[in-house]
Amino acid sequence: MDTTDRAQNAFEDTKGKIKEGIGDATDNEQLEAEGKLDQAKAEVKDKVEDVKDSAAEAFNNVTDDDHV
């Protein structure tokens, strides 16, 4: 698990929530949409990290000396 990637994803999600909130409060639909897009991108990146973690765990389980 790369904590740097996870931290960047969390930052992007937070940035998106802020943009969405400001856009909503100011009736700026474009800023609100950008915020939602930032949040969606962060969620997808988190899912990719989850898959990478699962793949690494599966690889470690297969290559573990106890299983050979």
Buried (B, 14 or more C-beta within 10 A) or exposed (E): EEEEBBEEBEEBBEBBBEBBEEBEEEEBEEBBEBBBEBBEBBBEBBEEBEEEEEEEEEEEEEEEEEEE
